[in-house]
Amino acid sequence: MSTTVFFDHLGGPIEPRRNTVLLTNLPPDATIQTLLDRMMICAPFGRLYSAHLHKTNTPRGSGPPVVRALVAFFTTDSAQNLISYVNGPGIVFRRCILAADWSNIRVPENDYPDHRDASRSVIVSGPKFQVNKRDIISLLENTNLMANYHNIQTRDKRSEHQVLLVFTTYTAASQAVRTIRANRPGISAVYGRDPMEFGVTTKISSTDRNKLSINFGRW
């Protein structure tokens, strides 16, 4: 069985398990949340493990900062999907045409969860008198987890109330699950479906990104 080996921009070999993509040519005012929103509208690439933004100032302020994003997926196929899309149809983000390449940075394998249901999305559910959006946010803010949140939605069902939290990293999501389970007995906290894997609608408010409509189906 043959194994495909990719090569990065430095000419070094990229192992087949590599699953991290470097996005460049981002606008100076980009944030990781707005970047993920734009990516999700383009195509369902796959489950996202983490996303980080890095800005480098130009010497003596001679120009706008150089912005790059490091996007890590759970699988190499998902990373390949993103690279193929950027190099094919392309992603235009605030009038900037993004570029993508394999990254030399590797997420250690022992950091990955060993169960396939893991996600950066968390569904908190329980009786309406127990599940409160503000209470959940306050709990997570005390642990600095809300610095990594991407989107929050609520849904009222006949017998329960649900709060959907989507983070920019799986690590933040897993910490949120542990925190909620430890501090709010009687409330369920489980992983949901990653919108980067299943897609979103295009209903985005220009003033409130929390109104992004995520197509989770049965979340």
Secondary structure as GFF3:
##gff-version 3
##sequence-region A 1 219
A	DSSP	beta_strand	6	7	.	.	.	ID=ss1
A	DSSP	beta_strand	13	14	.	.	.	ID=ss2
A	DSSP	beta_strand	20	24	.	.	.	ID=ss3
A	DSSP	alpha_helix	32	42	.	.	.	ID=ss4
A	DSSP	beta_strand	48	56	.	.	.	ID=ss5
A	DSSP	three_ten_helix	59	61	.	.	.	ID=ss6
A	DSSP	beta_strand	66	73	.	.	.	ID=ss7
A	DSSP	alpha_helix	76	87	.	.	.	ID=ss8
A	DSSP	beta_strand	92	93	.	.	.	ID=ss9
A	DSSP	beta_strand	96	97	.	.	.	ID=ss10
A	DSSP	beta_strand	99	102	.	.	.	ID=ss11
A	DSSP	three_ten_helix	109	111	.	.	.	ID=ss12
A	DSSP	beta_strand	121	126	.	.	.	ID=ss13
A	DSSP	alpha_helix	133	141	.	.	.	ID=ss14
A	DSSP	three_ten_helix	145	148	.	.	.	ID=ss15
A	DSSP	beta_strand	149	156	.	.	.	ID=ss16
A	DSSP	beta_strand	161	167	.	.	.	ID=ss17
A	DSSP	alpha_helix	170	183	.	.	.	ID=ss18
A	DSSP	beta_strand	188	191	.	.	.	ID=ss19
A	DSSP	alpha_helix	195	198	.	.	.	ID=ss20
A	DSSP	three_ten_helix	209	211	.	.	.	ID=ss21
###
